[in-house]
Amino acid sequence: MLIRQVSLCVVVAAGFLAAAASASNAAEPASGFENFITTHDAQLYDGAQRLRFVSWNIPNLIAIEDALDFLGESPWRWPDEFEIADALESVRQMGGSVARTYVITVRREGSDMGDTVHVLGPGEFNEEAFVALDRVLQIANEKQVRIILPLVDNWKWMGGVEQYAAFRGKEAEEFWTDRQLIDDFKATVRHVVNRRNTLTGQLYRDDKAILAWETGNELDAPPEWTAEIAAYIKQLDPNHLVIDGRSLHGVPEPSLDDPNVDVVTTHHYPGPGRNLVEAVKTAVATARGKKAYFVGEVGFVPLDEAARVFDAVIDEDASGALYWSLRFHRREGGFYWHDEPAGGNTFKAYHWPGFDSGDAYRERELLQTLVAAARRIEGSGDDRTAPPRDQPLAPARLLPIEHPGRISWQGSAGASGYDVQRAPTATGPWETVGVDVSDAAVQYRPLFCDDSVRPGESYYYRVIAQRADVAGPPSNCVGPIAVDKVVFVDEMQDRSRLASTAGRASFRSDHARRSQEDMHRLELAPGASVDYEMPGDISAASVWVFADQPALSCSIAVSADGEVWDLLAVASTSPARSGGDYGYLRPVLLNVKATATGRRFLRIANDAEADGSFQISRVEIAHGGAKQTSSSVNRTSAADAAPAAKARPKPEFVKGVSWGWVGSCGDYAGEAAARSIDELAATGAEWICIAFATTMPAFDNPHFGWGVENPRMVSDDEIRRAIALARQHGLKVILKPVVNCDDNEWRAWIRFYRPTTAEEQAAGLAGVGNPWGDNPGRLEGMTVDHAKWDAWWDNFRGFLLHYAELAAEQDVELFCLGCEMSSTESAEARWRALIGEIRARYDGLLTYDINHGRETRLTWWDAVDVIGVSAYYAIPPLGDTTAEEAAQQTTSLAEMKAHLAALKPELAAISAAHGKPILFIETGVTNVRGCARYPWTHPDAKPDSPLDETEQANYYAAMLDTFWGEPWFMGYAWWDWPARLYDRRQAGEDRSFCIYGKAAESVLRQWYAKPTPVLGAVNEATAP
């Protein structure tokens, strides 16, 4: 929280626990590998061991071209942490030790890439792109997968040779010889090789996760260009190998004698007169004894031919082979898809561990063949049908649920299906409503529709990942989801959900790329129609359509009997975009509403006079559900109808983040707030602490308003919306109303004094001691103003009761009574009376947030359920170093952990003395150097201090590593996460407590991905 800076002498005088801080293991970079890959006797080596591999090309690993959104303008974006980790974890599970990315992308005029490229122009680079690449290398180290990175493409798909030439108004073939174009490319090489990873602090040229730099992809370069570029790369980076990217026409023999080229490679795809196995054997023989060699790409071949290629690579002693291509899980649920235009309308990208949707190209069998080859080539077995290596399934992450008809989750690497479970409460009892649901059955759509819900009910959901007979742990729970209608969904996979068709209505699965990878569409020729019948009254419908004609002649009608039809007004939405490189069909979303009752039939028709056909991709129909019998409607008896007092819930561990400070009017109302909570939930947080404030005019003015009386602060409806947004992510809620001061005085120092009267002076009252403020001491001629204190307590009582009632209305799990209100804490009787009133209105858990250093001073901890602490524990300097001197250097993780560990015995004793768990309801630091020495200080107080993400990350890692899993410790609500987030691309310039886009976010994600500790138990606290 934005806490007033306290001088060092005041912190020391406060005694007790004036300390502490932390930071990220990832922030002190150390490669996950021991060695750079080298060559010896024309073979690859990892130290003294041969490196051989069978693994994957992952084209989307550093730039995604398949982020297809039905009405979106572009399919290009950067992968996030979940997606990168899923990709490399999938490779790891398959026994792969190497992955090849696609190229450094280049802006291409006229394409749909926009600025989602690495190279914006000559010597101009996109930082957001390289941060994504930073993340790839960070995770590659963690997953122990080496990366091959091609530097330029021979083709246009992701921008390449032609685009570098176009920047200068030149022709593509000049790229190889024109000095200006060669220098432009060298600028890119220099930028890449010399980049310092923003997440690990490591230079790329020093990162052992990089196996090699590849001069490019399938280049048609002359030998002279290759020689010059290879020499230039070696000059910049002698640590890494260089691969000649001329791979389409056999081994490039001039490179066999080039001392700067370490590795050669070839690519192999089917075609007239091609024998892939013989081509591989020829390449091995050509390179033998001269250069290390591997198959860089192979694919689009029958299973038995793929197996023979793997056999040739292994038996002929090549270094390895990389299959084309693997796509990974998508952050919105399901997978990324890529129908290969050169794959004969059959082959698509592969998804681990293989699914029914890949049966046409024998996806499961190919994956198992590749796994077996990976085991054989590294010497761990020769079983051609070896199963995947034993690997416990990680829990899936259930995404926010807007309606049970649209349920999706972030999948677990290696899972073959998921059980979807539903319950009336967050704790059960759980009912399985979807068994072994595939997250590869549909493309870019919600994964599951629960159409067995009842309007008027509320539900909680979770999913459980499955693999063969192995089940993973449950996902997070999302709910309650209130149901106002039933949603019926047809993904056009077959006729099973249709009532009838008329005319030429045919299912299509070909040319999926043109229809945004949708493998299942129903094409209606002119005059054709399709009917649906629902069990309840239809209220609305949506139809996803692909068309190649500019005007769509589609009608939608409803009927009570299937005979007489009422046409509905159709609202049509379609983006204004071109067909792009793949000739995309035009997506059109059609929406209708039905106001008349009794309509249970719906018809979608292509007009008989239409210019052409269109293809239906998905249909959603909202209806009222099946009529319930009287016995099913009256599910509670008269005795059950009386409300029962709820038992107070037990405290549980909080993986939390504080959100929304200070809660100005409108902060929680817009899309920015929804996006902010989306990003917060993506950290793995399970709790949100919604913190907002009203303000006193000054520290000595007792009057303040709230709710409708204070138009400056968030309204009750805004708070309700924030809670609803949190619930969509399955987050539990802490509500934290705070009283602040408009004159910038810290609320801990609220105080009311007045001049003494003549009578008081005559009675000997000359003054009073004042322990609060920047200058505590005796106030001569002053005394406590009890009337103002009475007025303040009256206001404060109304303030807290108002928000306690709102917390009760919204079923908030934990209510915070106040924050760092030091000057009020000695008024024990007032606090106990107010807590009693709150208990009568709110039956959830209560806490109070005390400032660090005052934990032992509060006399009424027994009245609340949780000891809340603003845990801004400072790390004192070592030896004779002053705090100011120490703040000039990044505080090390080891120093932080050592100091924080010394605090644990006293905190444990406090918890034991009161029988209450301790929650760090605020903790954190800014990303400014010295933050660990003054964790409570806002960076504006130190404008000359440089930004230092490492120190912020260190503080997070130390706090997490030190206290996580202690039986008395209840968790964290990290400070803070604003309702209006800055752009992630500006994270490196932001000076605040927020960790969004900073190194500390990675630290938090790693810890919050761990199993949630159990209070009162001894828990594993091993750092991730």
LINCOR-V142525 format. One record per run of one state. SS is the DSSP state (alpha for helix, beta for strand, coil for the rest). FROM is the first residue (numbers start at 1). TO is the last residue. If there is no record, write none. Layout:
BEGIN
<<SS;FROM;TO> <SS;FROM;TO>>
END
This chain:
BEGIN
<<coil;1;7> <alpha;8;13> <coil;14;22> <beta;23;23> <coil;24;36> <beta;37;40> <coil;41;42> <beta;43;46> <coil;47;48> <beta;49;50> <coil;51;52> <beta;53;57> <coil;58;63> <beta;64;64> <coil;65;76> <beta;77;77> <coil;78;80> <alpha;81;93> <coil;94;97> <beta;98;100> <coil;101;105> <beta;106;106> <coil;107;118> <beta;119;121> <coil;122;123> <beta;124;125> <coil;126;126> <alpha;127;143> <coil;144;145> <beta;146;150> <coil;151;152> <beta;153;153> <coil;154;160> <alpha;161;167> <coil;168;171> <alpha;172;176> <coil;177;178> <alpha;179;193> <coil;194;195> <beta;196;196> <coil;197;202> <beta;203;203> <alpha;204;206> <coil;207;209> <beta;210;214> <coil;215;216> <beta;217;217> <coil;218;222> <alpha;223;236> <coil;237;240> <beta;241;243> <coil;244;252> <alpha;253;257> <coil;258;262> <beta;263;269> <coil;270;275> <alpha;276;287> <coil;288;291> <beta;292;299> <coil;300;302> <alpha;303;315> <coil;316;319> <beta;320;323> <coil;324;325> <beta;326;326> <coil;327;328> <beta;329;329> <coil;330;334> <beta;335;335> <coil;336;338> <beta;339;339> <coil;340;347> <beta;348;348> <coil;349;349> <beta;350;350> <coil;351;355> <alpha;356;361> <coil;362;362> <alpha;363;377> <coil;378;396> <beta;397;398> <coil;399;406> <beta;407;407> <coil;408;408> <beta;409;410> <coil;411;416> <beta;417;423> <coil;424;430> <beta;431;437> <coil;438;447> <beta;448;448> <coil;449;457> <beta;458;467> <coil;468;469> <beta;470;474> <coil;475;477> <beta;478;482> <coil;483;485> <beta;486;490> <coil;491;499> <beta;500;502> <coil;503;504> <beta;505;508> <coil;509;511> <alpha;512;515> <coil;516;520> <beta;521;524> <coil;525;528> <beta;529;533> <coil;534;537> <beta;538;547> <coil;548;553> <beta;554;559> <coil;560;564> <beta;565;567> <coil;568;570> <beta;571;573> <coil;574;579> <alpha;580;582> <coil;583;585> <beta;586;593> <coil;594;600> <beta;601;606> <coil;607;613> <beta;614;623> <coil;624;629> <alpha;630;633> <coil;634;637> <alpha;638;641> <coil;642;653> <beta;654;659> <coil;660;663> <beta;664;664> <coil;665;670> <alpha;671;682> <coil;683;686> <beta;687;696> <coil;697;706> <alpha;707;709> <coil;710;712> <beta;713;713> <coil;714;715> <alpha;716;728> <coil;729;731> <beta;732;741> <coil;742;746> <alpha;747;749> <coil;750;752> <beta;753;755> <coil;756;757> <alpha;758;762> <coil;763;766> <beta;767;770> <coil;771;776> <beta;777;780> <coil;781;781> <beta;782;784> <coil;785;785> <alpha;786;809> <coil;810;813> <beta;814;819> <coil;820;821> <alpha;822;824> <coil;825;827> <alpha;828;841> <coil;842;844> <beta;845;851> <coil;852;860> <alpha;861;863> <coil;864;865> <beta;866;870> <coil;871;882> <alpha;883;886> <coil;887;892> <alpha;893;901> <coil;902;903> <alpha;904;914> <coil;915;916> <beta;917;922> <coil;923;927> <beta;928;928> <coil;929;938> <alpha;939;942> <coil;943;946> <beta;947;947> <coil;948;948> <alpha;949;963> <coil;964;968> <beta;969;977> <coil;978;983> <alpha;984;989> <coil;990;998> <alpha;999;1008> <coil;1009;1024>>
END
